[in-house]
């Protein structure tokens, strides 16, 4: 499958609710590379690289988190990078 890379910013109840932990473990399960980090305004920023199908599965898994409530998010396609893992920043 063709790899793509997407940049996300998530808004809502996304900090202090296990968002980054869930993103990390799901990304590792699907072989997605990239990173996730909290931003000072209470949002979460993430870059994810993998197949479009696997990135969709990642987002769906994050949304199923018990306390996570994504109220809105922005997404854009960005160039592929040579990272080899997914990290919490």
Secondary structure by P-SEA (a helix, b strand, c coil): cbbbbbbbbbbccccccaaaaaaaaaaaaacccccccccccccccccccccaaaaaaaaaaaaaccccccccbbbbbbbbccccccccc
